[in-house]
């Protein structure tokens, strides 16, 4: 019996019924993906989200396409070496519309994953005639828990975008036909454009041209010999492959003007990626062990952690240790599938090339980069694995032959696959909530990988938040003994000592923290704050200057260093230098209301009331309900005789802080200035009911009573004022004179 082969990619369009079936399968798989990961929509920002979104200065600047294309992913000065303009542009659009609301970011990431799962199923069913394989392989990709990190976090956007655009390039390319040259050209250009966008989403898509080359070379497979594939498809594959290689080179080269080199290193790399500090053969053994761990994750993704930092995974004793040999076996098996790709039915061959090429870049076997391993690194390679297994799955679940038999095996296989999909889907549904907040991630990392440096730092943070300061210090001290140069460990010890009220110990830790290679502006500022609290302002100024010269850290920490030094210099009588620092702080972080307020204070002291007003209004434009800005602007306007303008600001402040007597007093004074005396009187009476010794209320009520012809009442208010007021109060002499005059007038009567 002759078995009917599935249609090759690029074959004429199938009849309507198979197309509708392919669309139905795609919709089912997309729905499964949505159901499995839906709890991610309730998640907040976690882990890298804080750097990519909340602390990213680029997202707060006016939209500029050219500026975004020339910016590092985490913003200027982040020194990550990551150039990913496509997700940055997308995040900028979301930020401009929704700000720091995490829901739209999670909706987008989940939506891209749902779309990709549906596209995968559609391609397998429509282009390669594998409906059963499309349903199962698509469902496995859709629900697999190893994808939870990529799908359940906002920072997973770069992973899912790179995968969708890469796979979109494959879907566009595989539809070309020899008899439609113009369509072929448009498909080629479209695939190249999508490939460029994928690489500009994340550099992990750079090996995808190898899979696109394989897709062309293996059209019409299986072949009897490699030479048959070359004879039939070699010319087109070489031409298309050269084009895609050029596109990839161009996309990768765009990073050099921005970051200066292919890869940047940081003091944290040796801890976030221990392989970076290893030498051969230990590095090879660790890389093979990671391959084995990834294989285990694909079979059953428990346990997990968000950070496989130093200490999380112990290196194997030698490259021939069992776990390293298992990793080697998995890589050899995948390589063997690539070697015999010409003998495999499509799309298995191109899937093997896709999986191996994209995995090798993320494996740390070729060269180490900033992260040793992560579940999200399997997102792109798993698309290739889905292509690889779709054909065998379709044949296992295929219709029975005319000779009969095999029904029970197919039924058992189908039942087993359904159970696997359900189990993974249930685990993904539960896992999504683990990415809901940093505390949940910390607990998970500590539970499964308690030896990891990042997990131990997070555990120490949790102990500090629970006021278990002695336990936190013990954990941090153990961690520091094992990793003497671990960045942030001394900082954690200092913060723990401060929280426990041990200021002297905290200063000792801060003095060591600034010597760490990972020290940045925030480290110096924290040390300066500790010194200032101890009265050592001169040393605090020196540390702030050192922090400014360091030039590293987030834009907010660099602005705070300038702001703190500026305020100290102003108090020290050095207005020009202090004013310059405050100006610089606002320029670095124009979204900091405290910097705007400090600048306003400096401008007001220098006699620039208009500049001070503008700074305070800028602060209120950022945070309309910020109490400090409302109060300072209201008092500034009041001092300029603009009580009518001050009243709405002070009313809003009183509504926000109804127990703030100063705000109510300022509002009452403003009302007096505009002759709304009844309301002013009511406010002052409420103030005096809460604080009978309130000086402004006593003096102003006395003045109001005197003006309205009630001298006895006025004199009593003045006398209460004199009983309360300190001798050196500026109003005391005036109030005493008025009280005496009223007493004399009463005596003469």
C-alpha positions as CSV (number, residue, x, y, z in Angstrom):
1,X,0.0,0.0,0.0
2,X,1.3,3.4,-0.9
3,X,1.0,6.0,1.9
4,X,-0.1,9.5,1.0
5,X,2.7,12.0,1.8
6,X,1.8,15.3,3.4
7,X,1.9,18.3,1.1
8,X,5.3,20.0,0.9
9,X,5.7,23.5,2.1
10,X,4.9,25.8,-0.8
11,X,2.5,23.4,-2.5
12,X,-0.7,24.8,-4.0
13,X,-3.4,26.0,-1.6
14,X,-5.4,23.1,-0.1
15,X,-9.2,22.9,-0.4
16,X,-11.4,24.8,1.8
17,X,-12.2,22.1,4.3
18,X,-8.6,21.4,5.4
19,X,-8.0,25.2,5.7
20,X,-11.0,25.5,8.0
21,X,-9.8,22.6,10.0
22,X,-6.4,24.2,10.3
23,X,-8.0,27.4,11.5
24,X,-10.1,25.5,14.0
25,X,-7.1,23.7,15.4
26,X,-5.2,27.1,15.7
27,X,-8.1,28.6,17.6
28,X,-8.3,25.6,19.9
29,X,-4.6,25.8,20.7
30,X,-4.8,29.5,21.2
31,X,-7.7,29.1,23.6
32,X,-5.7,26.4,25.5
33,X,-2.7,28.8,25.8
34,X,-5.0,31.6,27.1
35,X,-6.6,29.3,29.7
36,X,-3.3,27.9,31.0
37,X,-1.6,31.2,31.6
38,X,-4.6,33.5,32.4
39,X,-3.7,34.0,36.1
40,X,-0.7,36.0,34.8
41,X,-3.1,38.9,34.1
42,X,-3.3,39.5,37.9
43,X,0.5,39.7,38.3
44,X,2.4,42.8,39.3
45,X,5.9,43.8,38.4
46,X,8.7,41.5,39.5
47,X,12.4,41.0,39.2
48,X,13.7,42.6,35.9
49,X,10.3,44.4,35.4
50,X,11.5,47.0,38.0
51,X,14.5,47.9,35.8
52,X,12.9,47.5,32.4
53,X,9.8,49.5,33.2
54,X,9.6,51.2,36.6
55,X,13.2,52.5,36.7
56,X,13.7,53.0,32.9
57,X,14.3,56.7,32.2
58,X,13.7,56.2,28.5
59,X,10.1,55.3,29.0
60,X,9.5,58.7,30.8
61,X,10.9,60.9,28.1
62,X,8.9,62.2,25.1
63,X,8.4,59.7,22.4
64,X,11.2,59.8,19.8
65,X,11.7,56.9,17.4
66,X,15.3,57.9,16.7
67,X,16.0,58.2,20.4
68,X,14.5,54.8,21.2
69,X,16.5,53.2,18.3
70,X,19.7,54.7,19.9
71,X,19.0,53.7,23.5
72,X,20.1,50.8,25.6
73,X,17.2,48.6,26.7
74,X,17.2,49.6,30.3
75,X,17.9,53.2,29.4
76,X,21.0,55.4,29.2
77,X,23.7,54.7,31.7
78,X,22.4,51.2,32.6
79,X,25.6,49.6,31.1
80,X,23.8,46.3,30.4
81,X,25.0,46.0,26.8
82,X,21.5,45.0,25.8
83,X,20.1,46.6,22.6
84,X,16.5,45.6,22.1
85,X,14.7,48.6,20.5
86,X,11.5,46.7,19.3
87,X,10.2,45.7,22.8
88,X,11.5,49.1,24.1
89,X,9.3,50.9,21.5
90,X,6.3,48.7,22.4
91,X,6.8,49.3,26.1
92,X,7.1,53.0,25.5
93,X,3.8,53.1,23.8
94,X,2.1,51.2,26.6
95,X,3.8,53.4,29.2
96,X,2.6,56.6,27.5
97,X,-0.9,55.3,27.7
98,X,-1.1,53.4,30.9
99,X,2.0,54.4,32.9
100,X,3.1,51.8,35.6
101,X,-0.2,49.8,35.5
102,X,1.1,46.2,35.1
103,X,-2.1,44.9,33.5
104,X,-1.6,46.1,29.9
105,X,2.0,44.8,29.9
106,X,0.8,41.3,30.9
107,X,-2.1,41.4,28.5
108,X,0.3,42.1,25.7
109,X,2.8,39.3,26.7
110,X,0.0,36.8,27.1
111,X,-1.6,37.9,23.8
112,X,1.6,37.4,21.9
113,X,2.1,33.9,23.4
114,X,-1.5,33.0,22.5
115,X,-1.0,34.3,18.9
116,X,2.2,32.4,18.6
117,X,0.7,29.1,19.8
118,X,-2.1,29.5,17.3
119,X,0.3,30.3,14.5
120,X,2.4,27.2,15.3
121,X,-0.7,25.0,15.2
122,X,-1.9,26.6,12.0
123,X,1.4,26.2,10.2
124,X,1.7,22.5,11.1
125,X,-1.9,21.8,10.0
126,X,-2.2,24.0,6.9
127,X,1.3,24.0,5.4
128,X,2.5,20.5,6.5
129,X,-0.7,18.5,6.6
130,X,-0.3,17.4,10.2
131,X,-3.6,18.1,11.9
132,X,-3.2,15.7,14.8
133,X,0.4,16.7,15.3
134,X,-0.5,20.3,15.1
135,X,-3.1,19.9,17.9
136,X,-0.8,18.0,20.2
137,X,2.5,19.8,19.5
138,X,0.8,23.2,19.6
139,X,-1.0,22.3,22.8
140,X,2.3,21.2,24.5
141,X,3.9,24.5,23.4
142,X,0.9,26.5,24.5
143,X,0.7,25.1,28.1
144,X,4.2,24.0,28.9
145,X,5.2,25.3,32.3
146,X,8.8,25.9,31.2
147,X,7.3,29.0,29.4
148,X,5.7,30.4,32.6
149,X,8.6,32.9,33.2
150,X,8.4,34.2,29.6
151,X,4.6,34.4,29.6
152,X,3.8,35.4,33.2
153,X,6.1,38.4,33.5
154,X,6.2,41.8,31.8
155,X,9.9,41.4,31.1
156,X,9.1,38.3,29.1
157,X,8.0,40.6,26.3
158,X,11.3,40.4,24.5
159,X,11.2,36.6,24.6
160,X,7.7,36.2,23.1
161,X,8.2,39.0,20.6
162,X,11.5,37.5,19.3
163,X,9.8,34.1,19.0
164,X,6.7,35.4,17.3
165,X,8.6,37.5,14.8
166,X,11.1,34.7,14.1
167,X,8.4,32.1,13.6
168,X,6.4,34.6,11.5
169,X,9.4,34.9,9.2
170,X,9.4,31.1,8.9
171,X,5.6,31.0,8.2
172,X,6.0,33.7,5.5
173,X,9.0,32.1,3.8
174,X,7.6,28.6,3.6
175,X,4.7,29.7,1.4
176,X,6.7,30.6,-1.7
177,X,6.4,28.8,-5.0
178,X,8.6,28.6,-8.0
179,X,5.7,29.5,-10.3
180,X,5.0,32.8,-8.6
181,X,8.3,34.9,-8.7
182,X,6.8,38.2,-7.5
183,X,5.1,36.5,-4.6
184,X,8.3,34.7,-3.8
185,X,10.2,38.1,-3.7
186,X,7.6,39.7,-1.5
187,X,7.7,36.7,0.9
188,X,11.5,36.8,1.0
189,X,11.5,40.5,1.8
190,X,8.7,40.1,4.4
191,X,10.5,37.2,6.1
192,X,13.7,39.3,6.1
193,X,11.9,42.2,7.7
194,X,10.4,40.0,10.4
195,X,13.8,38.4,11.0
196,X,15.4,41.8,11.6
197,X,12.6,42.8,14.0
198,X,13.1,39.5,15.8
199,X,16.8,40.1,16.3
200,X,16.1,43.7,17.4
201,X,13.7,42.2,20.0
202,X,16.3,39.9,21.4
203,X,19.7,38.8,20.2
204,X,18.7,35.2,20.8
205,X,17.0,35.2,17.5
206,X,20.3,35.7,15.6
207,X,20.7,31.9,14.8
208,X,17.2,31.7,13.2
209,X,18.7,32.2,9.6
210,X,20.1,28.7,10.0
211,X,16.5,27.4,10.4
212,X,15.3,29.4,7.5
213,X,18.1,28.0,5.3
214,X,17.1,24.5,6.4
215,X,13.4,25.2,5.6
216,X,14.4,26.0,2.0
217,X,17.0,23.2,1.6
218,X,14.6,20.5,2.9
219,X,11.6,21.4,0.8
220,X,10.1,18.2,-0.4
221,X,12.1,16.0,2.0
222,X,12.7,13.2,2.7
223,X,15.5,12.6,0.2
224,X,17.6,9.5,-0.5
225,X,20.8,11.5,-0.2
226,X,22.0,14.9,0.8
227,X,23.0,15.5,-2.8
228,X,19.4,15.2,-3.8
229,X,18.4,18.0,-1.5
230,X,21.2,20.2,-2.8
231,X,20.4,19.4,-6.4
232,X,16.8,20.3,-6.0
233,X,16.9,23.2,-3.5
234,X,20.5,24.2,-3.1
235,X,20.4,27.3,-5.4
236,X,17.3,28.8,-3.7
237,X,18.5,27.9,-0.3
238,X,21.9,29.5,-0.8
239,X,20.4,32.7,-2.3
240,X,17.8,33.0,0.5
241,X,20.3,32.0,3.1
242,X,22.8,34.7,2.0
243,X,20.0,37.3,2.2
244,X,19.0,36.2,5.7
245,X,22.6,36.1,6.9
246,X,23.0,39.7,5.6
247,X,19.8,40.8,7.4
248,X,21.0,39.2,10.6
249,X,24.4,40.8,10.4
250,X,22.9,44.2,9.8
251,X,20.5,43.8,12.7
252,X,23.3,42.7,15.1
253,X,25.6,45.5,13.9
254,X,23.1,48.1,14.9
255,X,24.0,47.5,18.5
256,X,27.6,48.7,18.2
257,X,26.9,52.4,17.9
258,X,24.8,52.2,21.0
259,X,26.6,49.8,23.4
260,X,30.1,49.8,21.7
261,X,30.7,46.1,21.6
262,X,29.1,42.7,21.2
263,X,29.0,41.8,24.9
264,X,29.5,43.9,28.0
265,X,30.6,42.6,31.3
266,X,29.8,43.7,34.8
267,X,30.9,42.9,38.4
268,X,27.8,40.9,38.8
269,X,28.4,38.4,35.9
270,X,30.6,36.0,37.9
271,X,27.6,35.6,40.3
272,X,24.7,35.7,37.9
273,X,26.6,33.4,35.6
274,X,29.2,31.3,37.5
275,X,30.4,29.8,34.2
276,X,32.0,33.2,33.4
277,X,34.5,32.6,36.2
278,X,35.3,29.0,35.3
279,X,38.1,27.5,33.2
280,X,38.1,24.4,31.0
281,X,37.2,21.6,31.5
282,X,35.0,22.8,34.4
283,X,33.2,25.2,32.1
284,X,32.4,22.4,29.6
285,X,31.2,20.1,32.4
286,X,28.9,22.9,33.7
287,X,27.5,23.6,30.3
288,X,26.7,20.0,29.8
289,X,25.0,19.8,33.2
290,X,22.9,22.8,32.2
291,X,21.8,20.9,29.1
292,X,20.7,18.0,31.3
293,X,18.8,20.4,33.6
294,X,17.1,21.9,30.6
295,X,16.1,18.4,29.4
296,X,14.6,17.7,32.8
297,X,12.7,21.0,32.6
298,X,11.1,19.9,29.3
299,X,10.0,16.6,30.8
300,X,8.8,18.0,34.1
301,X,9.5,21.7,35.0
302,X,9.8,21.3,38.8
303,X,11.8,22.6,40.7
304,X,12.4,26.1,39.4
305,X,13.8,29.4,40.4
306,X,13.9,32.9,38.8
307,X,17.7,33.1,39.2
308,X,20.3,30.3,38.8
309,X,23.0,32.4,40.3
310,X,26.2,31.3,42.0
311,X,25.5,28.4,44.4
312,X,22.2,27.4,42.9
313,X,23.7,24.7,40.6
314,X,26.9,23.0,41.8
315,X,29.4,22.2,39.0
316,X,29.9,18.5,38.2
317,X,33.1,16.9,39.3
318,X,34.2,16.2,35.7
319,X,32.9,16.3,32.1
320,X,32.4,12.5,32.4
321,X,30.2,12.7,35.5
322,X,26.7,11.1,34.9
323,X,24.8,14.4,34.7
324,X,27.3,15.9,32.3
325,X,27.1,12.7,30.1
326,X,23.3,13.0,30.2
327,X,23.5,16.5,28.9
328,X,26.0,15.4,26.2
329,X,23.7,12.6,25.2
330,X,20.8,15.1,24.7
331,X,22.9,17.4,22.6
332,X,24.2,14.5,20.5
333,X,20.6,13.3,19.9
334,X,19.6,16.7,18.7
335,X,22.7,17.0,16.6
336,X,22.0,13.6,15.1
337,X,18.5,14.8,14.1
338,X,20.2,17.8,12.3
339,X,22.6,15.4,10.6
340,X,19.9,13.2,9.2
341,X,17.5,16.1,8.6
342,X,17.4,15.3,4.8
343,X,15.8,11.9,5.7
344,X,13.1,13.4,7.9
345,X,9.6,14.4,6.9
346,X,9.0,18.1,7.1
347,X,9.0,20.0,9.3
348,X,11.1,17.8,11.5
349,X,14.4,18.6,9.9
350,X,14.0,22.4,10.0
351,X,12.7,22.0,13.6
352,X,15.9,20.2,14.6
353,X,18.1,22.9,13.1
354,X,15.9,25.6,14.8
355,X,16.1,23.9,18.2
356,X,19.9,23.2,18.1
357,X,20.9,26.6,16.6
358,X,18.9,28.7,19.1
359,X,19.8,26.6,22.1
360,X,23.5,26.7,21.4
361,X,23.5,30.5,21.6
362,X,21.8,30.4,25.0
363,X,23.7,27.4,26.3
364,X,26.9,29.1,27.5
365,X,28.8,26.4,25.6
366,X,30.0,28.7,22.9
367,X,30.7,31.8,25.1
368,X,29.4,32.9,28.5
369,X,27.1,35.9,28.9
370,X,25.4,37.6,31.9
371,X,23.0,34.8,32.9
372,X,23.8,31.2,33.3
373,X,20.4,29.7,32.6
374,X,16.7,30.5,32.8
375,X,13.5,28.8,31.9
376,X,12.7,31.6,29.5
377,X,15.8,30.7,27.4
378,X,13.9,27.6,26.3
379,X,11.0,29.5,24.8
380,X,12.6,30.0,21.4
381,X,14.3,26.5,21.1
382,X,11.0,24.8,22.1
383,X,9.4,26.1,18.9
384,X,11.9,24.0,17.0
385,X,11.2,21.0,19.2
386,X,7.5,21.4,18.5
387,X,8.3,21.3,14.8
388,X,10.5,18.2,15.3
389,X,7.9,16.1,17.2
390,X,4.7,17.2,15.3
391,X,5.2,14.6,12.5
392,X,5.9,11.6,14.7
393,X,2.9,12.6,16.9
394,X,0.7,12.8,13.9
395,X,1.6,9.4,12.7
396,X,1.2,7.9,16.2
397,X,-2.3,9.3,16.3
398,X,-3.1,8.7,12.7
399,X,-6.1,6.8,11.3
400,X,-5.8,3.0,11.5
401,X,-4.6,1.1,8.4
402,X,-6.9,-1.1,6.4
403,X,-5.4,-4.1,7.9
404,X,-6.7,-3.0,11.3
405,X,-5.0,-3.2,14.6
406,X,-3.2,-0.5,16.5
407,X,-6.5,1.1,17.7
408,X,-5.8,0.4,21.4
409,X,-2.2,1.8,21.1
410,X,-3.5,4.9,19.5
411,X,-6.1,5.3,22.1
412,X,-3.6,4.9,24.9
413,X,-1.2,7.3,23.2
414,X,-4.0,9.9,22.8
415,X,-5.1,9.5,26.4
416,X,-1.5,9.8,27.6
417,X,-0.9,12.9,25.6
418,X,-4.1,14.5,26.9
419,X,-3.1,13.7,30.5
420,X,0.3,15.3,29.8
421,X,-1.2,18.5,28.4
422,X,-3.7,18.7,31.3
423,X,-0.9,18.2,33.9
424,X,1.3,20.8,32.3
425,X,-1.7,23.2,31.9
426,X,-2.6,22.8,35.6
427,X,0.9,23.3,36.7
428,X,1.3,26.4,34.5
429,X,-2.0,27.8,35.8
430,X,-0.6,27.4,39.4
431,X,2.9,28.6,38.5
432,X,1.7,31.9,37.0
433,X,0.8,33.2,40.4
434,X,4.4,32.5,41.6
435,X,5.4,35.4,39.3
436,X,2.8,37.6,40.9
437,X,5.2,39.5,43.2
438,X,8.8,39.5,44.3
439,X,8.0,37.8,47.7
440,X,6.5,34.8,46.0
441,X,9.5,34.5,43.6
442,X,11.9,34.7,46.6
443,X,10.0,32.0,48.5
444,X,10.1,29.7,45.4
445,X,13.8,30.3,44.7
446,X,14.6,29.7,48.4
447,X,12.5,26.6,48.5
448,X,14.0,24.9,45.5
449,X,17.5,26.3,45.2
450,X,18.5,27.5,48.7
451,X,22.1,27.7,47.8
452,X,21.8,30.3,45.1
453,X,23.4,33.7,46.0
454,X,20.4,35.7,44.7
455,X,17.9,33.5,46.5
456,X,19.8,33.9,49.7
457,X,19.9,37.6,49.4
458,X,16.2,37.5,48.8
459,X,15.7,35.3,51.8
460,X,17.7,37.8,53.9
461,X,15.4,40.6,52.6
462,X,12.4,38.6,53.7
463,X,13.9,38.1,57.2
464,X,14.5,41.8,57.4
465,X,11.0,42.6,56.5
466,X,9.8,40.3,59.3
467,X,12.1,42.2,61.7
468,X,14.2,39.1,62.2
469,X,17.4,41.1,62.1
470,X,19.7,38.7,63.8
471,X,18.8,35.8,61.5
472,X,19.2,38.1,58.5
473,X,22.6,39.2,59.6
474,X,23.7,35.6,60.2
475,X,22.5,34.6,56.7
476,X,24.3,37.5,55.1
477,X,27.5,36.9,57.0
478,X,27.5,33.2,55.9
479,X,26.9,34.3,52.3
480,X,29.7,36.9,52.4
481,X,32.2,34.4,53.8
482,X,31.4,32.0,50.9
483,X,31.4,34.9,48.3
484,X,33.7,37.6,49.7
485,X,33.3,39.9,46.7
486,X,29.5,39.4,46.3
487,X,28.0,42.7,45.2
488,X,25.2,44.1,47.4
489,X,26.0,41.8,50.4
490,X,27.6,44.5,52.5
491,X,24.8,46.9,51.5
492,X,22.2,44.4,52.8
493,X,24.2,44.1,56.0
494,X,24.2,47.9,56.4
495,X,20.5,48.2,55.7
496,X,19.8,45.3,58.2
497,X,21.9,47.1,60.9
498,X,20.0,50.4,60.3
499,X,16.7,48.7,60.5
500,X,17.8,47.1,63.8
501,X,18.9,50.5,65.1
502,X,22.6,49.8,65.1
503,X,23.8,52.9,63.3
504,X,27.5,52.5,64.1
505,X,27.5,48.9,62.6
506,X,25.7,50.2,59.6
507,X,28.3,52.8,58.9
508,X,31.0,50.2,59.1
509,X,29.2,48.1,56.6
510,X,28.6,51.1,54.3
511,X,32.3,52.0,54.4
512,X,33.1,48.5,53.1
513,X,30.2,48.5,50.6
514,X,31.6,51.5,48.7
515,X,34.8,49.5,48.1
516,X,32.9,46.8,46.2
517,X,33.2,46.8,42.3
518,X,29.4,46.9,42.2
519,X,29.1,50.1,44.2
520,X,27.2,52.8,42.5
521,X,25.7,56.2,43.2
522,X,23.1,54.7,45.5
523,X,25.7,53.0,47.6
524,X,27.6,56.3,48.2
525,X,24.4,58.2,48.9
526,X,23.2,55.6,51.5
527,X,26.7,55.9,53.2
528,X,26.5,59.7,53.1
529,X,23.0,59.6,54.7
530,X,24.4,57.5,57.5
531,X,27.3,59.9,58.0
532,X,25.0,62.9,58.0
533,X,22.8,61.4,60.7
534,X,26.0,60.9,62.8
535,X,26.8,64.6,62.3
536,X,29.8,64.0,60.0
537,X,28.6,66.2,57.3
538,X,32.1,66.9,55.8
539,X,32.7,63.2,55.2
540,X,29.2,62.9,53.8
541,X,30.0,65.5,51.3
542,X,33.1,63.7,50.2
543,X,31.2,60.4,49.8
544,X,28.5,62.2,47.7
545,X,31.2,63.7,45.5
546,X,32.7,60.2,45.0
547,X,29.3,58.9,44.1
548,X,28.9,61.6,41.5
549,X,32.3,60.8,40.0
550,X,31.4,57.1,39.9
551,X,28.7,57.9,37.4
552,X,27.1,54.4,37.7
553,X,23.7,53.4,39.0
554,X,20.1,54.1,38.0
555,X,19.2,57.6,36.9
556,X,17.2,58.0,40.1
557,X,20.1,57.2,42.4
558,X,22.4,59.5,40.4
559,X,19.9,62.3,40.8
560,X,19.5,61.7,44.5
561,X,23.2,62.0,45.0
562,X,23.2,65.4,43.4
563,X,20.1,66.4,45.2
564,X,21.5,65.5,48.6
565,X,24.8,67.3,48.0
566,X,23.0,70.3,46.7
567,X,20.8,70.7,49.8
568,X,23.9,70.2,52.1
569,X,25.9,72.8,50.2
570,X,23.0,75.3,50.5
571,X,22.8,74.8,54.2
572,X,26.6,75.3,54.3
573,X,26.3,78.7,52.7
574,X,27.5,77.7,49.2
575,X,24.5,78.6,47.1
576,X,26.1,78.5,43.7
577,X,27.4,75.0,44.0
578,X,24.3,73.8,45.8
579,X,22.0,75.4,43.2
580,X,24.1,73.8,40.4
581,X,23.7,70.3,42.0
582,X,20.0,70.8,42.3
583,X,19.7,71.9,38.7
584,X,21.7,68.8,37.7
585,X,19.4,66.5,39.9
586,X,16.3,67.8,38.1
587,X,18.0,67.4,34.7
588,X,18.9,63.8,35.5
589,X,15.5,63.0,37.0
590,X,12.9,65.5,36.0
591,X,10.2,63.2,37.4
592,X,11.5,63.5,41.0
593,X,9.1,65.7,42.9
594,X,11.6,66.0,45.9
595,X,14.3,67.3,43.5
596,X,11.8,69.9,42.2
597,X,10.9,70.9,45.7
598,X,14.5,71.3,46.8
599,X,15.2,73.3,43.7
600,X,12.2,75.5,44.5
601,X,13.5,76.1,48.0
602,X,16.9,77.2,46.5
603,X,15.3,79.5,44.0
604,X,13.0,81.0,46.6
605,X,16.0,81.7,48.8
606,X,17.8,83.3,45.9
607,X,14.8,85.6,45.3
608,X,13.5,83.8,42.2
609,X,9.9,83.4,43.2
610,X,8.7,82.7,39.7
611,X,11.3,80.0,39.2
612,X,10.3,78.4,42.5
613,X,6.7,78.5,41.5
614,X,7.5,76.8,38.2
615,X,9.5,74.0,39.9
616,X,6.6,73.3,42.4
617,X,4.1,73.3,39.6
618,X,6.3,70.8,37.7
619,X,6.2,68.6,40.8
620,X,2.4,68.8,41.0
621,X,2.1,68.0,37.3
622,X,3.8,64.7,38.1
623,X,2.0,64.0,41.4
624,X,-1.1,66.3,41.7
625,X,-1.8,65.1,45.2
626,X,1.7,65.4,46.6
627,X,1.2,67.1,50.0
628,X,4.6,68.7,50.3
629,X,4.3,70.4,46.9
630,X,0.8,71.5,47.6
631,X,1.7,73.1,50.9
632,X,4.9,74.8,49.6
633,X,3.3,76.2,46.6
634,X,0.3,77.4,48.6
635,X,2.5,79.2,51.1
636,X,4.6,80.6,48.3
637,X,1.6,82.1,46.6
638,X,0.3,83.3,50.0
639,X,3.6,85.1,50.7
640,X,3.2,86.9,47.3
641,X,-0.2,88.2,48.1
642,X,-1.9,85.7,45.8
643,X,-4.3,84.2,48.4
644,X,-7.0,83.5,45.9
645,X,-4.7,81.2,43.9
646,X,-3.4,79.6,47.1
647,X,-6.9,78.6,48.4
648,X,-7.6,75.7,45.9
649,X,-4.2,74.2,46.6
650,X,-4.6,74.4,50.3
651,X,-8.1,73.0,50.1
652,X,-6.8,70.0,48.3
653,X,-4.1,69.6,50.8
654,X,-6.6,69.7,53.7
655,X,-8.8,67.1,52.0
656,X,-5.7,64.8,51.6
657,X,-4.5,65.4,55.2
658,X,-7.4,66.6,57.3
659,X,-5.4,66.3,60.5
660,X,-2.6,68.6,59.2
661,X,-3.1,71.7,61.4
662,X,-0.5,73.8,59.5
663,X,-2.4,73.2,56.2
664,X,-5.7,74.2,57.8
665,X,-4.1,77.3,59.3
666,X,-2.6,78.4,56.0
667,X,-6.0,77.9,54.4
668,X,-7.7,79.9,57.1
669,X,-5.1,82.8,56.7
670,X,-5.7,82.7,52.9
671,X,-9.4,83.0,53.5
672,X,-8.9,86.0,55.8
673,X,-6.8,87.7,53.1
674,X,-9.8,87.4,50.6
675,X,-12.3,88.4,53.4
676,X,-14.0,85.1,53.7
677,X,-14.1,85.6,57.4
678,X,-16.9,83.3,58.5
679,X,-15.2,80.3,57.0
680,X,-11.8,81.4,58.3
681,X,-13.3,81.8,61.8
682,X,-14.8,78.3,61.7
683,X,-11.4,76.8,60.6
684,X,-9.5,78.6,63.3
685,X,-12.0,77.5,66.0
686,X,-11.6,73.9,64.8
687,X,-7.8,74.3,65.0
688,X,-8.0,75.7,68.5
689,X,-10.3,72.9,69.6
690,X,-7.5,70.4,68.7
691,X,-4.6,72.6,69.7
692,X,-5.6,75.4,72.2
693,X,-2.0,76.8,72.0
694,X,-1.8,77.2,68.2
695,X,-0.1,80.6,67.8
696,X,-1.3,81.5,64.3
697,X,-4.9,80.7,65.2
698,X,-4.7,82.7,68.4
699,X,-3.1,85.8,66.8
700,X,-5.3,85.8,63.8
701,X,-8.5,85.3,65.8
702,X,-7.5,88.2,68.1
703,X,-6.9,90.4,65.0
704,X,-10.3,89.4,63.6
705,X,-12.1,90.0,66.8
706,X,-10.5,93.4,67.2
707,X,-11.3,94.4,63.6
708,X,-15.0,93.4,64.2
709,X,-15.3,95.5,67.3
710,X,-15.1,92.9,70.0
711,X,-12.1,94.1,72.1
712,X,-12.7,91.8,75.1
713,X,-12.7,88.7,73.0
714,X,-9.7,90.0,71.1
715,X,-7.7,90.7,74.3
716,X,-8.4,87.2,75.6
717,X,-7.0,85.7,72.4
718,X,-3.9,87.9,72.6
719,X,-3.4,87.0,76.2
720,X,-3.6,83.3,75.4
721,X,-1.1,83.9,72.7
722,X,1.3,85.7,75.1
723,X,1.0,82.8,77.6
724,X,2.0,80.4,74.9
725,X,4.4,82.3,72.7
726,X,8.2,81.9,73.3
727,X,9.9,85.2,74.3
728,X,11.8,85.5,71.0
729,X,8.8,85.0,68.7
730,X,8.7,87.8,66.1
731,X,5.0,88.6,66.7
732,X,5.3,88.7,70.5
733,X,6.1,92.4,70.8
734,X,3.3,93.4,68.4
735,X,0.7,91.2,70.1
736,X,1.8,92.4,73.6
737,X,1.4,96.1,72.4
738,X,-2.0,95.4,71.0
739,X,-3.1,93.5,74.1
740,X,-1.9,96.4,76.3
741,X,-3.8,98.9,74.2
742,X,-7.0,97.0,74.4
743,X,-6.6,96.7,78.2
744,X,-6.0,100.4,78.5
745,X,-9.0,101.1,76.4
746,X,-11.1,98.9,78.6
747,X,-9.8,100.6,81.7
748,X,-10.6,104.1,80.4
749,X,-14.2,102.9,79.8
